[in-house]
Amino acid sequence: MIRGGHVDLTVLGAFEVDVQGNIASWMIPGKMVKGMGGAMDLVAGADNIIVIMTHASKDGESKLLSKCSLPLTGAGCIKRVLTDLAFLEIKDGAFILKERAPGVSVEEIVAKTAGKLIVPDHVPEMQFAAQ
């Protein structure tokens, strides 16, 4: 399905994403790797790719970078990122803050984003439908 171009939307996790839309999601050097899995097929086979990830590592280091430091899974293919703190789009070499998670301040998002970040005048909180 994916290699035949029949998938319109892909949602996957990542270790890092950068302002050029690059994604690193398959290995951390020095750690045991079983293989790259299907992530490279997923990012190569779909036009609409959304990355879902934590905004920062357990140590507080940003995972939204100016340039990925880990081996790339795909180059220039990511346009949207949803983290535990915010929803961002990638355009013209920057992350654009679109929405923030409830209770999360714009200042916290700015502090935890290492790559260039564009913050509009008003950034709404995400709205979730009642269960």
JOGI-V956267 format. One line per field, one symbol per residue. ss: DSSP state (A for helix, B for strand, O for the rest). psi: psi as a letter, one per 40 degrees, with the letter a starting at -180 (. if undefined). burial: + if it has 16 or more other ideal C-beta (glycine too) atoms within 10 Angstrom, else -. A space follows every 10 residues. Layout:
# JOGI-V956267
ss = ???
psi = ???
burial = ???
This chain:
# JOGI-V956267
ss = OOOOOOOOBB BBOOOBBBOO OOBBOOOOOO OOOOOOOOAA AAAAAOOBBB BBBOOBOOOO OBOBBOOOOO OOOBOOOOOB BBBOOBBBBB BOOBBBBBBB OOOOOAAAAA AOOOOOBBBB BBBBBOOOOO O
psi = dddefehdhh hiiidiiiee eihheeihhe ihhdieaedd ddddeidhhh hhiidiidee hiehidhhei hidihfehei hhaedihiih hffihhhdii ihehiddddd dehdihhhhi dhhiiihhii .
burial = ---------+ -+-+++++++ +++++++--- --------+- ++++++--+- +-+-++---- -++++--+-+ -+++--++-+ +++-++++-+ ---+++++-+ +--+---++- -++++-+--- --+------- -
